[in-house]
Amino acid sequence: MVANKETMEPDGLGESAVSEQKIDEAIAAVDEAAKGQAEPAADRKHTVVVAEDESVNRMDLVAMLEDNGYEVVGEAANGEEAVELTRKLKPDVVCMDVKMPRMDGITAAGTICDENIAPVVMLTAYSQEDLVKQATGAGAMAYVTKPYEESKLLPALQVAMGRFAEINDLLDSVETGETRLKVTEDKLKEAEEKAKKAEETLEERKLVDRAKGLLMDKADFSEQGAFRWIQKTSMDQRIPKKRLAMAIIAKYDESRSDVDGE
């Protein structure tokens, strides 16, 4: 028996050691997963959809963006493709050429901005004031004239993303404010209803007490008997106590008026 006990003890210790090792490995795996998910925001590349119908210009623009740390997640050759890609990929910013087939860039930018998907930077070879007004009127956050230069394009992208973030923060603040206002209005309405109900209850109680007193005085009811008569009559005849009490008061007030008149 002793030999068996000594033989069993190492096995038990071995199982315990294995269990602790598995727990340590599981914790380590969780830590690694958390590290992988907790990627610093500063290290994340900004994503871009590029919409340019001329393939050479599009390739140059993509190369310029990628060389400067941006991740081009989609390329479009017309406005319709640009809208579809933006809806699907939800990039941080869209570079949109003004002149494109099937749907021009200004129309596409208007759709994207109306849906509040991403900020749009317009790209154009034209610097006419009317096109700039149309682009900004459609919701574009910035514009850059061709030929594309890093000194113009990169600041425009940052401005567009910054403005987009500010606008959405403002919209969130407005939405939060409206929600709080709605909650406050609901609470106020509830309090008013409670106050009104309490006032009506108090008024009913006063009328019932007055009617009860009149029944005691004019019809020789006891206090308890008068209250029970009002309560029973109200239930049997399905007449609200307030209305019944008012009828009793009106009846005996008229009788008293007749007596006074005589």
N, C-alpha and C positions, 0 to 999 in steps of 0.2 A: 504493500500500500504506500509506503514511504517513497519507494522508487517511482511509483506512478505519479505521485504528487510532484516530485522533483522534475519528472519528465514533462508534466503539464505546464508548469510555471513559465518556462521559456517560450512555449507556444503562445500563451496569453500575452506575454510582453511583446512578442513579435507582432501580434495582431494590433496591439495598441500603437506600436511604433509605425506600422503601415498606415493606420487610420490617421495619425497625426501628420504623416508625410502627405497623404492625399489632401488633407485639409489645407496644408501649407501650399500645395501645388494649386489648389482651386483658388485660394486667395491671391496667389501670384498671377494667375490667369486673369482674374477680375481686375487687378491693378493694371496689367498690360492693356486690357481692353479699354479701361478708363483713360489711360494715357493716349491711346489711339483716337478716342472720341474727343478728348479735350485739346483739340488743335487750336493754338492761339489764333484769334481773329486776325491779328496783324500778319500772320504767315499765310493766310488763305488768299489765293489769287482771286481778283475780281473777274467775273465772267462777263463775256461780251457776245452779242449777236451782231454780225456785220452784214449790212444790206447794201450791195453795190452791184449794178448790172454789168459793169465792165470787169471782166475776169482779171486782167492785169492789175488794175487799180485795187481790186479786192485782195489779190495776193499780196500786193505791197502793203496794204493797210493791215492785213492779218499779221504779216511778218513784223511790222512796226509795233503792233500791240503786244505780240508775244515776246519780242525782244525787251519790252518794258514791263514784263511781269504780269500781263493780263492773260487770261485763258479764253480763247475764242471757242465758244461751244457750238456756234451755229453760223452758217453762211447762207445768205439769200441773194437771188439774182433779180427779185422783183418785190413789190410791196406786199403782195399776198403771202409769199413765202416768209417774208419778214414777220408779219403778224402771226402766222401759224407757229413759227419757230419760237417767237417770244412767248406766246401763250404756253407752249409745251415746255420750254427750257427755263423760263423765268430768270433771265440773266440780270446781272447788276446794272447793266447799261446797254443801250442799243446805238450803234453807229449807222445812221440811215442816210443814203444818198437821196437827193431831192428828185432828180429825174430818173425814173425807172418805168419799165413797161408793166402792163396789166393793172397795176395800182401804183400811183406815184408816191413818193416818200412822204409828202405832207399828209396825204390821206391816211397812209399806213400809220404815221406818227400819231395822228388824231385818234385812231382806233386804239392804239396801244396806251395812249395817255388817258383816254376816256375810261378804259378798263383798269387804269392805275396799276399796270403790270411792272413797268420799268421806266426809268428816265431815258429820254431820246436826245442824242446829239445829231443835228442835221449836218450833212456833208454836201457842199455845193460848189460848183465852179463859178457860180454867179453871186454877185454881192449886191444885187438890186435890193432896194429897200422893201419893195412889195413882197418879194419872196421871203425875206427875213421876217416881215410882219405875219405872213401866212404861216410860217413855220412856228413862230412863237405863239400865234393864235391857236394853232393846233395842239399846243402843249409842250413843244420842244423846250428843253431846259437850256440848251446852248447850241451854237452852230459854228462850223469851221469851214472856211473856203479852201478850195483846191489851189495849188497842190498841197497835199497833206504834209504838215511839218510837226515833229514831236513837240516843239515849243508852243504850238497852238493847240494840237489835238489833246495832249495829256492834261493840261490845265482845264480844258473844256470838259473832259470826262469827269474830273474831280469835282468841278463846279456842278455839273448835272447830277451826279450822285449825291452831293451834299444838299442841293436844293430839294431833290426828291425825298431824302430822309427827313429834312425839316418839314416839308409839307405833310408827310405821313405822320410825323410826330404831332403836328398841329391837328390833323384830322383825328388822331387817337385822343388828343386832349379834348377836342370838341365832343367826340363820341362819349368819352368818359363823363364830361360835364353834363351832357344831355341825359345820360343814364342816371347820374346822381340827382339831377333835377326831377326826372320822372319818378324816382324813388321818393324824393321829398314831397312831390305833389301827391303821390299815392298815400303817403303817410298823413299828409295834411287833410286829404279828403276823408280818410278813415277816421281821423280825429274829429272832423266836423260832423261826420255821420254819427259817431258815438255821442258827441255833445248834443246833437239834435235829438237822438233817441233818448238820452238822459233827460233832456228838457221836456220831451213829450211824456215820458214816464212820470216826471214830477208833476206836470200839469194834470195828467190823468188822475194821479193820486190825490191831488188837491180837490179836483172835481168830485171824485168818489167820496172823499171825506165830507165835503159840503152836502152832497146828496144824502149820505148816510145820516148826517145831522138833521137834515130836513125831514127824513122819514121818521127819525126818533121824535122830532118835535111835532110834526103834523099828523103822523099816522100811528103814533104810540108804539113804534118798534123799539126793541132793546138795541144797544149798540151792535152786539153780535148778530142779532136777528136781521138788522138792517143791512149789514155787510153781506150776510149769507144770501139775503133776498136779491141783492144787486148781483152778486157773483152767480147765483143759480139762474136768474132771469137772463143774464148775459149769455151764459152757456146754452140754455134751453132755446132761446130765441135767436141765438147767433148774432147778437147785437154787441158791438164793442162796448166795453165798460164806460169809455169816455162819452160815447153818444147817449147811453142809457142815463148816465149821471147828469148830462146836460138836459135831457128831457125831464128828469125829476126836478131839477132846479128850475127849469122854465115853468113847469106846472105849478109848483108851489110859490114861485115868484108872482105868477099871474093871480093865484088865489089871494096872496097877501096884498097885491095891488087892489083887487076888488074889495077886500076888507077895509083897506086904507081909504078907498074911495067912498065907501059907505059912511 
